[in-house]
Amino acid sequence: MKKLLVYLKDYKKETFLGPLFKLLEASFELMVPLVIAAMIDKGIANADKGYTVRMCLILILLCFVGFVSAVTAQFFAAKAAAGFAKKLKKALFDNIQKLSFSDMDRVGTAAMITRMTSDMNQVQQGVNMTIRLLLRSPFVVFGALVMAFTIDARQAGIFAITIFLLFIVVVSITAWSIPRYEKIQSGLDVLLKYTRENHTGVRVIRAFGLENEEKEKFHDQSNALMNMQRFVGSVTALMNPLTYAILNLSVAFLIYKGAIYVNSGELSQGQVVALYNYMGQILVELIKLANLVLTMTKAVASGNRVQELLELKSSMQDGTVTTFDRTDEHIVFKNVSMRYEGDSEDSLENITFSAARGEKIGVIGGTGSGKSSLINLIPRFYDARQGTVFIDGRDVREYNLEALRERIGVVPQKAVLFHGSIRDNMKWGKKDASDEEIKKALEIAQATEVVESKEGGLDFMVAQGGKNFSGGQKQRLTIARALVRNPEILILDDSASALDYLTDKRLREAIAGMDNPPTTFIVSQRTSAVLGCDKIIVLDNGTVAGIGTHEQLLNSCELYKEIYDSQFKKEGAV
């Protein structure tokens, strides 16, 4: 948590002035009991109306100045906390963007979302409350103790014992609750995971009639989290009643002893009232301090989780090479094996092949055979566990990631569009792309009619997730987005599954007809999509079952022949 405070460095003025104005407010507050004591002992006791009125005016002045100081402190505290949260969220988001896919798989999407939202809100609230009360409450408590000693040392002893007992209560409950609040936040990660799964897969759940089972799973986790929160909350909730009990007993004893001293003439009535007011101030401030401690406990627990993610460095080391040689063998896989985080077996095993510049490489195989895993190694979304992937004669790990990925156009399995205009989405491929470049990419991707059919053309607004487009339209637009940058390597990861056969055929022909056509990887389960490729890689459970042209594989690869025959009978000749 301490390391996060560096993000407050741009708010030094606010973090200084906020507590300063709070201390100023507290100083005026500590004067109030003395003014009241003087009013009772001199003004009321002597029936001096003029003196009493003057004391009342001083009280009003103290109240006004304290109010202005408090509002000013609140402003500075809120400004510092909001600015701190903004900078920390940006740093956290930037760090998440630098993590490799393996790191993200290990942490989990739900955990990252919880840290960016719930944990960050707890930390922001903790910073706000700390600036406002961390100095003020102890200052008032010990200030009231000192003022009590100036009135009567014997009575002040009650204050000292009370503060000591309260300190023990607060520290004990705080030390117990911090690790348990961390467990609560971890439980929130799991609950969020269930929520995301149900929201994204709601149609599948309803299609299989599993609503009740999913509700039960969610309620079980929710109840477990609730029980944990209830238990921790019931213990931490003891802080307020315990502090009230100790303080009220102290007040009762203070008044009892004060009555004896007043009766014997050792104290005046005004002094007893002042001591009572100081005890009341201690009561209020210690309740605030107890609540502050609870807030800080949650903030520290959440801050530790945020810091953990912020300090997580990518397991993928960035290379330094930014220049590329133009070699004939564009991409080479040499004895490559790859394993996902946490898996006990390789997803790819001993893969070896080469792709010449401008070639079309088809990748085909059954579900789970490792098709996506293979092409994910080219832009270094994942690193090979063994073996080497070469691009232009160099190990991909030597290249700077940004420079490497600028030369690659990737169209993932799931077509994803972002909220904004069609033009904004196309410029994800190239920030300074002109409308002519965008239109050319749309033409190759067979998406021209999609854009022209929308009101405003390129200015048409895309809904979040591209919900106002069909599956085929989204796929064509994502292909166009990848083509805008005119990549040297184009990866189509089953990205034409929603297209009809004619559109798919025209798309492949248009890509092949480009000036300086890219080295293209076409991942598909359709033989019709890959049979025209220069080379086809057939994968079976993470291993290469065959490599060659369509005709060669029909004669030499039994798996490919089975796939082709099963689909050919359904699809007819292509």
C-alpha positions as CSV (number, residue, x, y, z in Angstrom):
1,M,0.0,0.0,0.0
2,K,2.8,2.4,0.9
3,K,4.2,2.3,-2.7
4,L,0.9,3.6,-4.0
5,L,1.3,6.9,-2.2
6,V,3.8,8.0,-4.9
7,Y,0.8,8.8,-7.0
8,L,0.0,11.6,-4.5
9,K,3.2,13.5,-5.3
10,D,1.4,15.8,-7.7
11,Y,-1.0,16.7,-4.9
12,K,1.5,17.8,-2.3
13,K,-0.3,21.1,-1.8
14,E,-3.7,19.4,-1.2
15,T,-2.3,16.8,1.1
16,F,-0.6,19.5,3.1
17,L,-3.4,22.1,3.2
18,G,-6.2,19.5,3.8
19,P,-4.9,18.4,7.2
20,L,-3.7,21.9,8.0
21,F,-7.2,23.3,7.7
22,K,-8.5,20.4,9.7
23,L,-6.1,21.1,12.5
24,L,-7.1,24.8,12.3
25,E,-10.8,23.7,12.7
26,A,-9.8,21.4,15.6
27,S,-7.9,24.2,17.3
28,F,-11.0,26.4,17.3
29,E,-13.1,23.5,18.5
30,L,-10.8,23.0,21.5
31,M,-11.3,26.6,22.5
32,V,-15.1,26.2,22.7
33,P,-15.2,24.5,26.2
34,L,-13.0,27.2,27.7
35,V,-15.3,29.9,26.3
36,I,-18.3,28.1,27.7
37,A,-16.6,27.7,31.1
38,A,-15.8,31.4,31.2
39,M,-19.4,32.2,30.3
40,I,-20.7,30.1,33.1
41,D,-18.2,31.1,35.8
42,K,-18.1,34.8,35.0
43,G,-21.0,35.8,32.9
44,I,-23.9,33.7,34.2
45,A,-22.6,33.4,37.8
46,N,-22.2,37.2,38.1
47,A,-25.3,38.0,36.0
48,D,-23.1,39.9,33.6
49,K,-25.2,40.0,30.4
50,G,-22.6,42.0,28.4
51,Y,-19.9,39.4,29.1
52,T,-22.3,36.5,28.3
53,V,-23.3,38.1,25.0
54,R,-19.6,38.7,24.1
55,M,-18.8,35.0,24.8
56,C,-21.8,34.0,22.7
57,L,-20.4,36.1,19.8
58,I,-17.0,34.5,20.2
59,L,-18.7,31.1,20.0
60,I,-20.5,32.1,16.8
61,L,-17.2,33.4,15.4
62,L,-15.4,30.1,16.3
63,C,-18.2,28.1,14.8
64,F,-18.0,30.1,11.5
65,V,-14.3,30.0,11.2
66,G,-14.3,26.2,12.0
67,F,-17.0,25.7,9.3
68,V,-15.0,27.5,6.7
69,S,-11.9,25.6,7.6
70,A,-13.7,22.2,7.5
71,V,-15.2,22.9,4.0
72,T,-11.8,24.0,2.7
73,A,-10.2,20.8,4.1
74,Q,-12.9,18.7,2.6
75,F,-12.3,20.3,-0.8
76,F,-8.5,19.7,-0.7
77,A,-9.0,16.1,0.5
78,A,-11.5,15.3,-2.2
79,K,-9.3,16.8,-4.9
80,A,-6.2,14.9,-3.8
81,A,-8.1,11.6,-3.4
82,A,-9.8,11.9,-6.8
83,G,-6.6,12.9,-8.5
84,F,-4.7,10.1,-6.8
85,A,-7.3,7.5,-7.9
86,K,-7.2,8.8,-11.5
87,K,-3.4,8.5,-11.7
88,L,-3.4,5.1,-10.0
89,K,-6.1,3.7,-12.3
90,K,-4.1,4.9,-15.3
91,A,-0.9,3.3,-14.1
92,L,-2.8,0.1,-13.3
93,F,-4.5,0.0,-16.7
94,D,-1.2,0.7,-18.4
95,N,0.5,-2.1,-16.5
96,I,-2.3,-4.5,-17.4
97,Q,-1.9,-3.7,-21.0
98,K,1.8,-4.6,-20.8
99,L,1.1,-8.1,-19.3
100,S,1.4,-11.1,-21.6
101,F,-1.6,-13.3,-22.3
102,S,-0.1,-15.9,-19.9
103,D,0.0,-13.3,-17.1
104,M,-3.6,-12.4,-17.8
105,D,-4.6,-16.1,-17.8
106,R,-2.9,-16.5,-14.4
107,V,-4.4,-13.4,-12.7
108,G,-7.9,-13.8,-14.3
109,T,-10.2,-11.2,-15.9
110,A,-12.5,-11.1,-12.9
111,A,-9.6,-10.3,-10.5
112,M,-8.4,-7.5,-12.7
113,I,-11.8,-6.0,-13.0
114,T,-12.3,-6.1,-9.2
115,R,-9.0,-4.4,-8.6
116,M,-9.8,-1.7,-11.1
117,T,-13.3,-1.0,-9.6
118,S,-14.1,-2.1,-6.0
119,D,-10.5,-2.1,-4.7
120,M,-9.8,1.3,-6.3
121,N,-12.9,2.8,-4.7
122,Q,-11.9,1.5,-1.3
123,V,-8.4,3.0,-1.7
124,Q,-9.7,6.3,-2.9
125,Q,-12.1,6.5,0.1
126,G,-9.3,5.6,2.4
127,V,-7.0,8.3,1.1
128,N,-9.9,10.9,1.4
129,M,-10.7,9.9,5.0
130,T,-7.0,9.8,5.9
131,I,-6.3,13.3,4.7
132,R,-9.3,14.6,6.6
133,L,-9.1,12.7,9.9
134,L,-5.8,11.0,10.4
135,L,-4.2,14.1,12.1
136,R,-7.4,15.8,13.2
137,S,-8.8,13.1,15.4
138,P,-5.6,12.3,17.4
139,F,-5.0,16.1,17.6
140,V,-8.4,16.7,19.2
141,V,-8.1,13.6,21.5
142,F,-4.6,14.6,22.8
143,G,-5.5,18.3,22.7
144,A,-8.5,17.7,24.9
145,L,-6.3,15.6,27.2
146,V,-3.8,18.5,27.5
147,M,-6.6,21.1,28.0
148,A,-8.1,18.8,30.7
149,F,-4.7,18.8,32.5
150,T,-4.7,22.6,32.5
151,I,-8.1,22.6,34.2
152,D,-7.5,19.8,36.7
153,A,-4.8,17.1,36.7
154,R,-6.8,14.7,38.9
155,Q,-9.7,14.6,36.5
156,A,-7.3,14.5,33.5
157,G,-6.1,11.1,34.8
158,I,-9.6,9.7,33.8
159,F,-8.9,11.0,30.2
160,A,-5.5,9.2,30.1
161,I,-6.9,5.9,31.2
162,T,-9.8,6.1,28.8
163,I,-7.6,6.9,25.8
164,F,-5.3,4.0,26.7
165,L,-8.2,1.5,26.9
166,L,-9.6,2.7,23.6
167,F,-6.2,2.4,22.0
168,I,-6.1,-1.3,22.9
169,V,-9.6,-1.9,21.5
170,V,-8.9,-0.1,18.2
171,V,-5.5,-1.8,17.6
172,S,-6.8,-5.3,18.5
173,I,-9.8,-5.2,16.2
174,T,-7.8,-3.6,13.4
175,A,-5.0,-6.2,13.5
176,W,-7.7,-9.0,13.4
177,S,-9.7,-7.5,10.5
178,I,-7.1,-6.6,7.9
179,P,-6.3,-10.1,6.6
180,R,-10.0,-11.0,6.7
181,Y,-11.0,-8.0,4.5
182,E,-8.4,-9.3,2.0
183,K,-10.2,-12.6,1.9
184,I,-13.5,-10.8,1.4
185,Q,-12.1,-9.0,-1.6
186,S,-10.8,-12.3,-3.0
187,G,-14.3,-13.8,-2.6
188,L,-15.6,-10.8,-4.6
189,D,-13.3,-11.9,-7.4
190,V,-15.0,-15.3,-7.6
191,L,-18.4,-13.8,-7.4
192,L,-17.6,-11.4,-10.3
193,K,-16.3,-14.4,-12.3
194,Y,-19.7,-16.1,-12.0
195,T,-21.5,-12.9,-12.9
196,R,-19.4,-12.4,-16.0
197,E,-19.9,-16.0,-17.1
198,N,-23.6,-15.8,-16.7
199,H,-24.0,-12.5,-18.4
200,T,-21.9,-13.4,-21.4
201,G,-23.3,-16.9,-21.7
202,V,-26.9,-16.2,-20.8
203,R,-28.2,-17.5,-24.1
204,V,-26.3,-20.8,-23.8
205,I,-27.5,-21.2,-20.2
206,R,-31.2,-20.7,-21.3
207,A,-30.8,-22.9,-24.3
208,F,-29.7,-25.8,-22.1
209,G,-32.3,-24.9,-19.3
210,L,-29.6,-24.5,-16.7
211,E,-30.9,-21.3,-15.1
212,N,-31.6,-22.9,-11.7
213,E,-28.2,-24.6,-11.5
214,E,-26.4,-21.4,-12.3
215,K,-28.6,-19.5,-9.8
216,E,-27.7,-22.0,-7.2
217,K,-23.9,-21.7,-7.9
218,F,-24.2,-17.9,-7.7
219,H,-26.2,-18.0,-4.5
220,D,-23.9,-20.4,-2.9
221,Q,-20.9,-18.2,-3.6
222,S,-22.9,-15.1,-2.6
223,N,-24.0,-16.6,0.6
224,A,-20.5,-17.7,1.5
225,L,-19.3,-14.1,0.9
226,M,-22.2,-12.8,2.9
227,N,-21.4,-15.1,5.8
228,M,-17.8,-14.0,5.8
229,Q,-18.7,-10.3,5.6
230,R,-21.3,-10.8,8.4
231,F,-18.7,-12.5,10.6
232,V,-16.0,-9.9,10.0
233,G,-18.6,-7.1,10.2
234,S,-20.0,-8.4,13.5
235,V,-16.5,-8.3,15.1
236,T,-15.5,-5.0,13.6
237,A,-18.9,-3.5,14.6
238,L,-17.9,-4.1,18.2
239,M,-15.6,-1.2,17.9
240,N,-18.3,1.5,18.2
241,P,-20.3,0.0,21.1
242,L,-17.0,-0.8,23.0
243,T,-15.7,2.7,22.6
244,Y,-19.1,4.2,23.5
245,A,-19.3,2.0,26.6
246,I,-15.8,2.9,27.8
247,L,-16.4,6.6,27.1
248,N,-19.8,6.8,28.7
249,L,-18.5,5.1,31.8
250,S,-15.7,7.6,31.8
251,V,-18.2,10.5,31.5
252,A,-20.3,9.1,34.3
253,F,-17.2,8.8,36.6
254,L,-16.0,12.2,35.5
255,I,-19.3,13.9,36.4
256,Y,-19.5,12.0,39.7
257,K,-16.0,13.1,40.7
258,G,-16.6,16.6,39.4
259,A,-19.7,16.9,41.6
260,I,-17.7,16.0,44.6
261,Y,-15.0,18.6,43.7
262,V,-17.6,21.3,43.0
263,N,-19.3,20.6,46.3
264,S,-15.9,21.0,48.1
265,G,-15.1,24.1,46.2
266,E,-12.0,22.6,44.5
267,L,-13.6,23.1,41.0
268,S,-16.1,25.5,39.6
269,Q,-19.2,24.5,37.7
270,G,-17.8,26.0,34.5
271,Q,-14.7,23.8,34.8
272,V,-16.7,20.6,35.2
273,V,-18.8,21.6,32.2
274,A,-15.6,22.2,30.2
275,L,-14.2,18.8,31.3
276,Y,-17.5,17.2,30.2
277,N,-17.3,18.9,26.8
278,Y,-13.7,17.8,26.4
279,M,-14.7,14.2,27.1
280,G,-17.6,14.6,24.7
281,Q,-15.1,15.8,22.0
282,I,-12.9,12.8,22.7
283,L,-16.0,10.6,22.4
284,V,-16.9,12.0,19.0
285,E,-13.4,12.0,17.7
286,L,-12.6,8.5,18.8
287,I,-15.8,7.3,17.1
288,K,-14.6,9.0,14.0
289,L,-11.2,7.5,14.5
290,A,-12.7,4.1,14.9
291,N,-14.6,4.5,11.6
292,L,-11.4,5.8,10.0
293,V,-9.5,2.8,11.1
294,L,-12.1,0.5,9.6
295,T,-12.0,2.4,6.4
296,M,-8.2,2.4,6.4
297,T,-8.3,-1.3,7.1
298,K,-10.4,-1.9,4.0
299,A,-8.2,0.5,2.0
300,V,-5.0,-1.2,3.1
301,A,-6.4,-4.6,2.2
302,S,-7.5,-3.3,-1.2
303,G,-4.4,-1.3,-1.7
304,N,-2.2,-4.4,-1.2
305,R,-4.2,-6.2,-3.9
306,V,-3.9,-3.2,-6.3
307,Q,-0.2,-2.9,-5.6
308,E,0.3,-6.6,-6.2
309,L,-1.2,-6.2,-9.7
310,L,0.6,-3.0,-10.3
311,E,4.0,-4.6,-9.5
312,L,3.3,-7.6,-11.6
313,K,5.8,-7.4,-14.5
314,S,5.2,-9.2,-17.7
315,S,6.8,-12.6,-17.9
316,M,7.4,-11.8,-21.6
317,Q,10.7,-9.9,-22.0
318,D,10.5,-7.2,-24.8
319,G,13.1,-7.4,-27.5
320,T,15.2,-4.5,-28.8
321,V,15.4,-5.1,-32.6
322,T,13.2,-2.8,-34.6
323,T,14.5,-3.4,-38.1
324,F,13.5,-6.4,-40.3
325,D,15.5,-8.0,-43.0
326,R,13.5,-9.1,-46.1
327,T,14.1,-12.9,-46.4
328,D,12.5,-15.4,-48.7
329,E,11.7,-17.7,-45.8
330,H,9.4,-15.3,-44.0
331,I,8.2,-17.4,-41.1
332,V,9.9,-20.5,-39.7
333,F,8.8,-22.7,-36.8
334,K,11.6,-25.0,-35.6
335,N,10.7,-27.7,-33.1
336,V,8.2,-25.5,-31.3
337,S,6.3,-26.7,-28.2
338,M,3.9,-24.5,-26.3
339,R,2.0,-24.8,-23.0
340,Y,-0.6,-22.6,-21.4
341,E,-0.2,-21.3,-17.9
342,G,-1.2,-24.0,-15.4
343,D,-1.5,-26.8,-17.9
344,S,0.4,-30.0,-17.3
345,E,0.6,-30.9,-21.0
346,D,1.7,-29.1,-24.1
347,S,-0.9,-27.6,-26.4
348,L,1.6,-27.8,-29.2
349,E,4.4,-30.3,-29.5
350,N,7.4,-30.2,-31.8
351,I,6.0,-28.1,-34.6
352,T,8.3,-27.5,-37.6
353,F,7.4,-25.8,-40.9
354,S,8.4,-22.7,-42.9
355,A,6.3,-20.1,-44.9
356,A,7.8,-18.3,-47.8
357,R,7.0,-14.6,-48.2
358,G,3.6,-14.0,-49.7
359,E,2.5,-17.6,-49.3
360,K,-1.0,-18.6,-48.2
361,I,-0.8,-21.1,-45.3
362,G,-3.9,-23.0,-44.3
363,V,-4.2,-24.4,-40.7
364,I,-6.9,-27.0,-40.2
365,G,-7.8,-29.5,-37.6
366,G,-10.4,-30.6,-35.2
367,T,-11.6,-28.5,-32.2
368,G,-8.9,-28.2,-29.6
369,S,-6.2,-29.4,-32.0
370,G,-4.0,-26.2,-31.4
371,K,-4.8,-24.1,-34.4
372,S,-5.2,-20.8,-32.5
373,S,-2.3,-21.7,-30.3
374,L,0.0,-22.0,-33.3
375,I,-0.8,-18.7,-34.9
376,N,-0.7,-16.9,-31.5
377,L,3.0,-17.6,-31.4
378,I,3.7,-15.4,-34.5
379,P,2.8,-12.0,-33.0
380,R,4.1,-13.3,-29.6
381,F,0.8,-13.3,-27.7
382,Y,2.4,-16.3,-26.1
383,D,6.0,-17.6,-26.1
384,A,7.1,-21.1,-27.1
385,R,8.1,-23.3,-24.2
386,Q,10.7,-25.0,-26.4
387,G,12.0,-24.4,-29.9
388,T,12.0,-21.1,-31.8
389,V,9.7,-19.1,-34.1
390,F,11.7,-17.1,-36.7
391,I,10.5,-14.1,-38.6
392,D,12.8,-12.7,-41.3
393,G,15.6,-14.9,-40.0
394,R,15.4,-13.7,-36.4
395,D,13.9,-15.2,-33.3
396,V,10.6,-13.3,-32.6
397,R,11.8,-12.8,-29.0
398,E,14.6,-10.5,-30.3
399,Y,12.1,-8.1,-31.8
400,N,10.5,-5.1,-30.1
401,L,6.9,-6.1,-29.5
402,E,5.4,-2.9,-30.9
403,A,7.6,-3.0,-34.0
404,L,6.7,-6.7,-34.5
405,R,3.0,-6.3,-34.2
406,E,2.9,-3.3,-36.5
407,R,3.8,-5.6,-39.3
408,I,1.1,-8.2,-38.5
409,G,-2.6,-8.0,-39.0
410,V,-4.6,-10.2,-36.7
411,V,-8.3,-11.1,-37.1
412,P,-9.3,-13.1,-34.0
413,Q,-11.9,-15.8,-33.8
414,K,-14.3,-13.6,-31.9
415,A,-15.1,-10.5,-34.0
416,V,-14.9,-7.5,-31.7
417,L,-15.8,-3.9,-32.6
418,F,-15.6,-1.0,-30.2
419,H,-18.0,1.9,-29.5
420,G,-17.4,4.8,-31.9
421,S,-17.7,5.4,-35.6
422,I,-16.8,2.8,-38.2
423,R,-14.0,5.2,-39.2
424,D,-12.7,5.1,-35.6
425,N,-12.7,1.3,-35.6
426,M,-10.9,1.1,-38.9
427,K,-8.1,3.5,-37.5
428,W,-7.3,0.9,-34.8
429,G,-5.3,-0.7,-37.7
430,K,-3.6,2.5,-38.6
431,K,-4.0,5.8,-36.7
432,D,-3.4,8.1,-39.6
433,A,-5.3,6.1,-42.2
434,S,-7.0,8.2,-44.8
435,D,-10.6,7.5,-46.0
436,E,-9.2,6.2,-49.3
437,E,-7.0,3.6,-47.4
438,I,-10.0,2.6,-45.3
439,K,-12.3,2.2,-48.4
440,K,-9.7,0.1,-50.1
441,A,-9.4,-2.2,-47.1
442,L,-13.2,-2.4,-46.9
443,E,-13.4,-3.4,-50.6
444,I,-10.9,-6.2,-50.1
445,A,-12.8,-7.4,-47.0
446,Q,-16.0,-7.4,-49.0
447,A,-17.4,-4.9,-46.5
448,T,-18.1,-1.9,-48.8
449,E,-21.8,-2.7,-49.0
450,V,-22.0,-3.0,-45.1
451,V,-20.7,0.5,-44.7
452,E,-22.8,2.0,-47.6
453,S,-26.0,0.5,-46.2
454,K,-25.5,2.4,-42.9
455,E,-26.7,6.0,-42.5
456,G,-23.6,8.2,-42.4
457,G,-21.3,5.6,-44.0
458,L,-17.9,5.7,-42.1
459,D,-19.5,8.0,-39.6
460,F,-22.1,5.5,-38.5
461,M,-21.8,4.8,-34.8
462,V,-21.0,1.3,-33.7
463,A,-22.7,0.1,-30.5
464,Q,-20.7,-1.4,-27.7
465,G,-19.4,-4.8,-28.9
466,G,-20.8,-4.1,-32.4
467,K,-24.3,-5.2,-31.4
468,N,-25.9,-3.3,-34.2
469,F,-24.1,-5.5,-36.8
470,S,-24.7,-9.1,-37.7
471,G,-22.0,-11.7,-37.2
472,G,-20.9,-11.7,-40.8
473,Q,-20.8,-7.9,-41.0
474,K,-18.6,-7.8,-37.8
475,Q,-16.2,-10.3,-39.3
476,R,-15.8,-8.4,-42.5
477,L,-15.2,-5.1,-40.7
478,T,-12.6,-6.7,-38.4
479,I,-10.9,-8.1,-41.5
480,A,-10.9,-4.7,-43.0
481,R,-9.5,-3.2,-39.8
482,A,-6.5,-5.6,-40.0
483,L,-6.0,-4.8,-43.7
484,V,-5.9,-1.0,-43.2
485,R,-2.3,-1.2,-42.0
486,N,-1.3,-3.2,-45.1
487,P,0.4,-5.8,-43.1
488,E,3.3,-8.1,-44.2
489,I,1.7,-11.0,-42.3
490,L,-2.1,-11.5,-42.1
491,I,-3.6,-14.0,-39.6
492,L,-7.2,-15.0,-40.2
493,D,-8.2,-17.1,-37.2
494,D,-11.4,-18.7,-38.3
495,S,-12.5,-15.2,-39.0
496,A,-14.8,-16.1,-41.9
497,S,-17.0,-18.7,-40.2
498,A,-20.1,-16.4,-40.4
499,L,-19.6,-15.7,-44.1
500,D,-21.3,-17.5,-46.9
501,Y,-19.1,-19.5,-49.2
502,L,-19.2,-17.1,-52.1
503,T,-18.2,-14.1,-49.9
504,D,-15.5,-16.2,-48.3
505,K,-14.2,-17.1,-51.8
506,R,-14.2,-13.5,-53.0
507,L,-12.4,-12.4,-49.8
508,R,-9.6,-14.9,-50.3
509,E,-9.3,-13.9,-54.0
510,A,-9.2,-10.2,-53.1
511,I,-6.4,-10.8,-50.5
512,A,-4.4,-12.8,-53.0
513,G,-4.8,-10.1,-55.6
514,M,-3.4,-7.3,-53.4
515,D,-0.2,-5.5,-54.4
516,N,2.6,-7.3,-52.4
517,P,0.1,-9.7,-50.9
518,P,0.9,-10.6,-47.2
519,T,2.0,-13.9,-46.0
520,T,-1.4,-15.2,-45.0
521,F,-2.4,-17.7,-42.4
522,I,-6.0,-19.0,-42.8
523,V,-7.2,-20.9,-39.8
524,S,-10.4,-22.7,-40.5
525,Q,-12.4,-25.9,-40.0
526,R,-13.6,-25.7,-43.6
527,T,-11.5,-27.5,-46.2
528,S,-13.1,-25.1,-48.7
529,A,-11.3,-22.2,-47.0
530,V,-7.8,-23.7,-47.2
531,L,-7.7,-26.0,-50.2
532,G,-6.4,-23.2,-52.4
533,C,-3.5,-22.4,-50.1
534,D,0.1,-23.0,-51.1
535,K,0.6,-25.1,-48.0
536,I,-1.8,-26.7,-45.5
537,I,-0.8,-27.6,-42.0
538,V,-3.0,-30.4,-40.5
539,L,-3.0,-30.4,-36.7
540,D,-4.1,-33.3,-34.5
541,N,-4.1,-32.9,-30.7
542,G,-1.2,-30.4,-30.9
543,T,1.0,-32.3,-33.3
544,V,1.4,-32.0,-37.1
545,A,-0.5,-34.8,-38.8
546,G,0.5,-33.6,-42.3
547,I,1.9,-30.6,-44.3
548,G,1.4,-30.1,-48.0
549,T,-0.9,-28.9,-50.7
550,H,-4.5,-30.0,-50.9
551,E,-3.7,-32.8,-53.5
552,Q,-0.7,-34.0,-51.6
553,L,-2.6,-34.3,-48.3
554,L,-5.5,-36.1,-49.9
555,N,-3.0,-38.8,-50.8
556,S,-0.7,-38.7,-47.7
557,C,-2.8,-37.6,-44.7
558,E,-5.6,-39.8,-43.6
559,L,-7.0,-37.2,-41.1
560,Y,-7.2,-34.5,-43.8
561,K,-8.9,-36.9,-46.2
562,E,-11.5,-37.7,-43.5
563,I,-12.2,-34.0,-42.9
564,Y,-12.4,-33.3,-46.6
565,D,-14.7,-36.2,-47.4
566,S,-17.0,-35.4,-44.5
567,Q,-17.3,-31.8,-45.5
568,F,-17.3,-32.4,-49.3
569,K,-20.3,-34.6,-49.0
570,K,-22.1,-31.8,-47.1
571,E,-20.8,-28.8,-49.0
572,G,-20.5,-30.2,-52.5
573,A,-17.6,-29.4,-54.8
574,V,-15.9,-26.0,-54.5
